[in-house]
Amino acid sequence: MSETGDGEGSRNRRAQLCLDFVNTVDWRRSDRPEDSLAGYADLVKWARHAGALSEGDARRLLREAASRPGEAAAAFARGTDLREAVYRILSAAAAGRRPDAADLGTLNDRLSEALSRLRVMPRAGAFAWGWDAGDALGRVLWPVARSAAELLVSDEMPRVRECAGEGCGWLFVDASRNRLRRWCDMKSCGNRAKARRHYERAKAGR
């Protein structure tokens, strides 16, 4: 399992990976959150779609998981634990609160596992970061743990926001010029907020 180079663009893509992972839960802050990951196969498919796994790696992991269902279930449970810990850490930091030590412990445990498998490997006449994956089903989480750690210590961390849309809970990096972005997507949460304000003003004017 290999990665691209380690330039600025590559680092930005890795930082976005952990946010994509956290955002696999829709309407997190509502009464009816929707989780798009129901099992290990979903986790692998998400990682493939997000660019964290190659097509070949994804197929191999799914074959391994089919032959080792207990280990796959345990890897999935560790994955959802990591996702929720990263969400709580980033949400707390975005709100100016101190993250829980247990959540940082979960991230650091997964990060330690990931970094112990990180290698420098030859690639296309040069070198790149890659993973000494072996047959570890948990390897699908290694890029996520690295992504979360790199985001937390990066210059982008002060621009991490939690969507102000009612019930949303998605996280994003505010790349707007004035640093005043409030919603994950103006077309969805932003428009709903505008419509709600319009309704409240109209009701008050009756």
PEBEL-V175424 format. One record per backbone hydrogen bond with DSSP energy under -1.0 kcal/mol. CO is the residue of the C=O (numbers start at 1). NH is the residue of the N-H. Records with the same first field share a line. If there is no record, write none. Layout:
CO: NH, NH
This chain:
1: 131
7: 11
8: 12
9: 13
10: 14
11: 15
12: 16
13: 17
16: 20
17: 21
18: 22
19: 23
21: 24
22: 25
24: 36
26: 34
27: 30
34: 26
39: 43
40: 44
41: 45
42: 46
43: 47
44: 48
45: 49
46: 50
47: 52, 53
54: 58
55: 59
56: 60
57: 61
58: 62
59: 63
60: 64
61: 65
62: 66
63: 67
64: 68
68: 72
69: 73
70: 74
71: 75
72: 76
73: 77
74: 78
75: 79
76: 80
77: 81
78: 82
79: 83
80: 84
81: 85
82: 86
83: 87
84: 88
85: 89
86: 90
87: 91
88: 92
89: 93
90: 94
91: 95
92: 97
93: 96
100: 104
101: 105
102: 106
103: 107
104: 108
105: 109
106: 110
107: 111
108: 112
109: 113
110: 114
111: 115
112: 116
114: 117
117: 132
119: 130
121: 128
123: 126
126: 123
128: 121
129: 3
130: 119
131: 133
133: 136
136: 139
138: 141
141: 145
142: 146
143: 147
144: 148
145: 149
146: 150
147: 151
148: 152
149: 153
151: 154
156: 159
157: 160
159: 174
161: 172
165: 168
167: 29
168: 28
170: 163
172: 161
173: 175
182: 164
185: 188, 190
186: 191
188: 192
189: 193
190: 194
191: 195
192: 196
193: 197
194: 198
195: 199
196: 200
197: 201
198: 202
199: 203
200: 204
201: 205
203: 206
